[in-house]
Amino acid sequence: MKTNIQDINDAITLLWGKLENWGEQGILLLPNLLVALVIVFLSFLIARLVRNWLEKFMGRFSHSAALNNLALTILYIIMVGIGFFLALNVLGLDKVVVSMLAGVGILGLALGFAFQDIAANFIAGVIIAVRKPFRVGDMIETNDYQGTIERITLRTIDIRQVTGELVWLPNKMVFENPVTNFSVRGSRRVDLEVGISYGDDLEKVQQVVIEALQEVKNRIPSRDIEVMYDAFGDSSINFKARFWITYHRQIDYVSAKSDAIIRIKKAFDANDIMIPFPIRTLDFGIKGGEKLSEELQTITASIKNGQRLNGGGQ
């Protein structure tokens, strides 16, 4: 019993000694601790002031809000991290600093393998922000999606399709696949495929179409209207009418194409130019064929002869 009480007393004495030792060391470290806290506070303050100051000037050199925010955030984290390392150095925790750096490296490597797709989207977003192949408001087509860009972030590109749906496309998909930007030049060519009858005057048709498209909506007067024949169809001679329009939104293209179709139809009606329906020719006979009218006449004559014979027999 006495042995147990003695062991407890020894343990309490040892613990109390440790606490006294820690208290003495804490008192000795108190000035360094205050200095370390001041360093951390100043690092946050200086990092915030520098970020706010640079934010006013970054817009002059880069118009990408996402890229500016990324650069400022990285700078802010670096400055705060330097403050923490200085504070640990003041406290004499140099080994802790080295261990933290090693841990950060290992952690970064592990996260890199675990979040490869996120990292790929992030890097692709940075490259897109630097190269600027398109901007918010541009009409693009990529990965079988066509629409207007509403937002560009470091992870996705938000596209509002012409039918109204909002699509979030990962930057990696956009970066690795072809992208058609319809808005980059502010103009676009409209191609119309039309067919006319084999009996119409081709040169007259060209002139009629060119005159009909002179006042089409949004057309660029400095660009010539082109009417080119390109194929002999089953029931028509086909041509393409091409003209250029100013382009800012998809409605510009759609309305110009619709207006062109209306004008061509009215011009054809006024000039007795026919847009033929699909026609099929029936070929009776092995060689050369026979006209359907002749075949019908033969059949009709046979029927009449048969009726006469039947009547005579009765």
Secondary structure, DSSP 8 states (H G I E B T S, - for coil): -HHHHHHHHHHHHHHHHHHHHHHHHHHHHHHHHHHHHHHHHHHHHHHHHHHHHHHHHHHHH---HHHHHHHHHHHHHHHHHHHHHHHHHHTT-HHHHHHHHHHHHHHHHHHHHHTHHHHHHHHHHHHHHHH-S--TT-EEEETTEEEEEEEE-SSEEEEEETTS-EEEEEHHHHHHS-EEESSSSSEEEEEEEEEE-TTS-HHHHHHHHHHHTTT-TTB-TTS--EEEEEEE-SSSEEEEEEEEEE-SSHHHHHHHHHHHHHHHHHHHHHTT-----------BSSSS-B-HHHHHHHHHHHHHHHHHHHHHH-
